[in-house]
Amino acid sequence: MLKNRFATLFGGLAIAAAMSVSAQAADPKSEVVADGLDNPSGVAVQPGTGHVFIASHAGVHRLDPKTGKLTAEVTGYPDPTDIYGKGPKYAIGPLGLSFLDQNTLVVGGGSRIDGEELVRIFTVGNEAAAAPQREDAAARTLGPIPASDQSVKGEGNFYGVVATAEGIFVTCNGDDTKGWVAKATVKDGKVGKLKLTIATKEATEVDAPGPIAVTKSGKGVMVGQIGEVTVPGDSLITIYSAAGKMQKNLTIGLNDIAGIAWSPAGKLFATDFSWVDATQGGLFSVSLGMKDAKAATTKKLLSLDKPTGIAFDAEGNAYIAVFGTVSEGSDKPAGQILKVSGL
């Protein structure tokens, strides 16, 4: 189980445009584009439409940024859903999101127990449907990954999902001694079986693989290792080849990395949930350094209240999910989606 914590890659822009983005990076602007969400986690932007898909305790939502309309896209996840936390405890539903193509959405589950969790693949339109799909009506289901000699309890809490030319990669948090990333190959449009591929805890000696993205080259994957929620500054960013060989392992100084994403200008950004001290959480720019670097350099751009997933649209706007803090005496969920420009 996730130890109580917690990507769309774009090509580079012209040099002049990249310089312009860099000049604005010191003054990002943030606005709330959706609120009242219950613990939103994964975020993905639909290619072609720019619609923002959001996973939360209630299911998967679609936000049309042009109209501001928020609609339910997938519902019917099991209830009661999974609970995790040390100190604060949070109810979760689906977690990671990624588009395989414009109309194929991959969703990592988080609402079932370890060994029974599923990855669902849905066909979605370019506009909101008249009624949401049911989770069990998915076009394809991957998993479960039951208990075995590779995973003592079986796998669950599929927090990070990313689709690459090599296949679909999913971070798992079932067997904490392994910290698995699972992979389903994609060939000729057909998705294979979900198989345990990279034991990140064994490779890094740090717990809890969380967010995942493709590398800048598009040939490998980048995993955010969340670490222990009670230990500050232990998060990592680790780069693996498509075959699962570690290529770089970097300390980053963040408490609980919860999201990573590349901007259209080829810059890397991360969110820090910062369980140990929520006032330290926020949005950070990340520089991976030279080839032989042992540490990444981060710069805090915005303070945010328990941020999770992040994804960019084609114009360079970041969409970030935040859990927020419920006001005393309120029964309204505090989760929001922020649109951050000027990065």
C-alpha positions in Angstrom: 0.0 0.0 0.0 1.1 3.5 -0.6 3.1 4.4 2.6 0.7 7.2 3.3 1.9 9.6 0.6 1.6 10.3 -2.2 3.1 14.0 -18.3 2.6 14.7 -21.2 6.0 15.3 -22.9 6.2 18.2 -25.4 9.0 19.0 -27.8 11.1 22.1 -27.3 10.2 25.5 -28.6 12.3 27.9 -30.6 15.2 29.5 -28.7 13.6 32.9 -28.7 10.4 31.4 -27.2 12.3 29.5 -24.6 14.2 32.7 -23.6 10.8 34.5 -23.2 9.5 31.7 -21.0 12.6 31.8 -18.9 12.3 35.6 -18.4 8.8 35.1 -17.0 9.7 32.2 -14.7 10.3 34.4 -11.7 6.7 35.6 -11.7 4.2 32.8 -12.3 0.5 33.6 -12.0 -2.0 31.2 -10.4 -5.8 31.0 -10.6 -8.4 28.5 -9.4 -10.2 26.9 -12.3 -12.1 24.2 -10.4 -12.9 23.8 -6.7 -14.9 21.7 -4.3 -13.0 18.5 -5.4 -12.4 15.7 -2.9 -8.6 14.9 -2.8 -7.7 15.4 -6.4 -4.5 13.6 -7.4 -3.7 12.7 -11.1 -4.0 15.4 -13.8 -3.7 14.9 -17.6 -4.4 17.2 -20.5 -6.1 15.7 -23.5 -4.1 16.1 -26.7 -6.0 18.1 -29.4 -8.7 19.5 -27.1 -6.8 20.8 -24.2 -9.4 19.5 -21.8 -8.1 18.7 -18.3 -8.8 15.3 -16.8 -8.7 15.0 -13.0 -8.7 12.0 -10.7 -10.3 12.4 -7.3 -11.9 10.4 -4.5 -15.2 10.7 -6.5 -13.8 9.4 -9.9 -12.5 11.1 -13.0 -13.6 14.5 -14.1 -13.2 16.6 -17.2 -12.6 20.3 -17.2 -13.1 22.4 -20.3 -10.7 25.4 -19.7 -12.5 27.6 -22.2 -15.9 27.4 -20.6 -14.9 26.4 -17.0 -17.4 23.6 -17.1 -16.5 20.6 -14.9 -18.2 17.3 -15.6 -18.0 13.7 -14.3 -16.3 11.5 -16.9 -15.9 8.2 -15.0 -17.8 7.2 -11.8 -18.7 4.0 -9.9 -15.4 3.4 -8.1 -15.8 1.1 -5.1 -16.9 2.5 -1.8 -15.6 2.6 0.9 -12.5 3.6 -0.9 -9.0 3.3 0.4 -7.7 5.5 3.2 -4.2 6.5 3.8 -2.3 8.9 6.0 -0.2 9.5 9.0 -1.7 12.2 11.1 -4.2 13.5 8.5 -5.8 10.6 6.7 -7.3 10.9 3.3 -9.9 8.9 1.3 -8.7 8.2 -2.3 -10.2 6.8 -5.5 -8.5 6.7 -8.9 -5.0 8.2 -8.8 -2.7 8.4 -11.9 -3.9 9.5 -15.3 -2.2 9.5 -18.8 -3.4 9.6 -22.4 -2.2 6.9 -24.7 -3.6 8.9 -27.6 -6.2 11.6 -27.9 -9.1 9.4 -27.1 -7.6 6.7 -24.9 -7.3 7.5 -21.2 -5.3 5.2 -18.8 -6.4 5.4 -15.2 -4.5 3.9 -12.2 -6.7 2.8 -9.5 -6.4 3.5 -5.8 -9.7 2.4 -4.3 -9.2 -1.3 -3.9 -7.0 -3.3 -1.5 -3.5 -4.4 -2.5 -3.6 -7.4 -4.8 -7.0 -6.4 -6.2 -6.2 -3.0 -7.7 -6.8 -2.3 -11.4 -5.6 -0.1 -14.2 -8.6 0.8 -16.4 -8.4 2.1 -20.0 -11.3 4.2 -21.2 -12.3 5.5 -24.6 -13.2 9.2 -24.2 -14.6 11.7 -26.7 -13.5 15.2 -27.6 -16.5 16.6 -25.7 -18.1 15.7 -22.4 -20.5 12.8 -22.7 -24.2 13.1 -21.8 -23.6 10.8 -18.9 -20.4 9.5 -17.2 -19.0 6.1 -18.0 -19.0 3.5 -15.2 -15.6 2.3 -14.1 -16.4 -1.3 -14.7 -17.4 -0.5 -18.3 -13.8 0.3 -19.3 -12.6 -0.7 -22.8 -9.7 -2.6 -21.2 -8.6 -3.6 -17.8 -5.0 -4.3 -16.7 -4.3 -6.3 -13.5 -4.7 -7.1 -10.8 -1.2 -8.0 -9.6 -1.8 -10.6 -6.8 0.5 -11.7 -4.1 3.5 -13.7 -5.3 7.2 -14.2 -4.7 7.7 -10.8 -6.3 5.1 -8.9 -4.1 4.2 -10.2 -0.7 0.7 -8.6 -0.5 0.1 -7.9 -4.2 0.2 -4.4 -5.7 -2.1 -1.5 -5.2 -2.4 2.3 -5.2 -1.3 2.9 -8.8 -0.2 6.5 -8.2 1.7 7.4 -11.3 0.8 6.5 -14.9 2.6 7.5 -18.1 2.2 6.2 -21.6 5.3 6.1 -23.9 6.3 4.5 -27.2 7.6 1.5 -25.1 4.3 1.0 -23.3 2.3 2.0 -20.2 4.3 2.4 -17.0 2.6 2.5 -13.6 4.0 3.1 -10.1 2.8 0.7 -7.5 2.7 0.8 -3.7 1.9 -2.6 -2.4 5.2 -4.3 -1.4 7.1 -1.5 0.3 10.3 -3.5 0.3 10.3 -3.5 -3.6 8.6 -0.3 -4.7 7.6 -1.6 -8.0 7.0 0.1 -11.3 4.8 -2.1 -13.6 4.8 -2.0 -17.4 2.4 -3.1 -20.1 3.9 -3.2 -23.5 2.0 -1.5 -26.4 2.5 -3.0 -29.9 0.4 -2.4 -33.0 -2.2 -0.7 -30.9 -2.6 -3.7 -28.6 -1.8 -3.4 -24.8 -0.1 -6.3 -23.2 -0.3 -7.7 -19.6 0.8 -5.5 -16.7 4.0 -6.9 -15.3 6.3 -5.9 -12.5 9.4 -4.4 -14.0 11.5 -2.0 -11.9 12.0 -2.5 -8.1 12.7 1.1 -7.2 13.1 0.6 -3.4 15.9 -2.0 -4.1 17.5 0.3 -6.6 17.4 3.5 -4.5 16.9 2.4 -0.9 14.1 5.0 -0.6 10.4 4.2 -0.3 7.4 4.8 -2.4 7.6 5.4 -6.1 5.0 8.1 -6.9 4.9 10.4 -9.9 6.3 9.2 -13.2 7.0 10.9 -16.5 8.9 10.2 -19.7 12.5 11.4 -19.9 13.3 14.4 -22.0 14.5 12.1 -24.8 11.3 10.1 -24.7 13.3 6.9 -24.5 13.0 6.2 -20.7 11.1 7.0 -17.6 11.6 9.4 -14.7 10.3 8.3 -11.3 9.7 10.5 -8.3 10.6 8.5 -5.2 8.4 10.0 -2.4 10.2 8.7 0.6 9.0 8.4 4.2 6.4 11.0 5.0 7.9 11.5 8.5 11.4 12.2 7.0 12.1 15.6 5.5 14.1 16.0 2.3 14.4 12.4 1.3 12.6 12.5 -2.0 14.5 11.5 -5.2 14.2 11.7 -9.0 15.5 8.6 -10.6 15.9 8.0 -14.4 15.6 4.5 -15.9 15.9 3.2 -19.4 12.8 1.7 -21.0 14.2 -1.7 -20.1 14.4 -0.7 -16.4 18.1 0.0 -16.0 18.9 2.9 -13.6 20.7 5.7 -15.4 20.7 8.5 -12.8 19.6 8.8 -9.2 19.3 12.3 -7.8 18.5 13.8 -4.4 16.2 16.9 -4.8 15.7 18.2 -1.3 11.9 17.9 -1.4 10.0 16.3 1.4 7.3 14.3 -0.6 7.5 14.7 -4.3 4.0 14.3 -5.7 4.1 15.4 -9.3 6.6 15.8 -12.1 6.0 17.2 -15.7 7.9 18.8 -18.6 6.7 22.1 -20.0 6.4 22.6 -23.7 9.7 24.6 -23.5 11.5 21.5 -22.2 11.7 22.6 -18.5 11.0 20.2 -15.7 8.7 21.0 -12.8 7.8 19.2 -9.6 5.2 19.5 -6.8 6.0 18.8 -3.1 3.1 17.6 -1.0 5.4 18.0 2.1 3.5 15.8 4.5 5.9 16.6 7.4 5.2 20.3 7.1 2.5 21.5 4.6 3.8 25.1 4.7 6.9 23.9 2.8 4.8 22.4 0.0 4.6 24.0 -3.4 5.6 24.1 -7.1 9.3 23.9 -7.9 11.4 24.2 -11.0 14.0 21.4 -11.4 17.4 21.3 -13.0 18.8 17.8 -13.4 22.4 19.0 -13.8 25.2 17.4 -15.8 25.4 13.7 -16.7 27.4 12.8 -13.6 25.3 14.9 -11.1 24.3 13.4 -7.8 21.7 16.0 -6.9 19.1 18.0 -8.8 18.7 21.8 -8.2 15.2 23.0 -7.3 13.7 26.5 -6.9 10.4 27.2 -5.2 8.1 29.1 -7.5 4.8 29.0 -5.6 3.7 27.9 -2.1 0.7 25.5 -2.4 -1.5 23.7 0.1 -0.7 20.0 -0.4 -0.2 19.8 -4.2 -0.3 16.5 -6.1 -0.5 16.0 -9.9 0.7 18.4 -12.5 0.3 18.5 -16.3 0.9 21.1 -19.0 -1.2 22.2 -22.0 0.3 23.0 -25.4 0.4 26.7 -24.5 2.7 26.1 -21.5 0.0 26.5 -18.8 0.4 24.1 -15.8 -2.7 22.5 -14.2 -2.0 21.5 -10.7 -4.2 19.5 -8.3 -4.1 20.5 -4.6 -5.8 18.7 -1.7 -6.1 22.0 0.3 -7.3 22.2 3.9 -11.0 21.8 4.9 -12.2 24.8 6.9 -13.2 24.1 10.4 -16.9 23.3 10.6 -17.2 22.9 6.8 -18.2 19.7 5.0 -17.2 20.9 1.6 -14.1 19.3 0.1 -11.2 21.7 -0.2 -9.5 20.3 -3.3 -8.8 22.6 -6.3 -7.3 22.7 -9.7 -5.0 25.6 -10.3 -4.0 27.0 -13.6 -0.4 28.4 -13.4 0.9 30.6 -16.3 4.1 32.4 -16.8 6.4 29.4 -16.3 
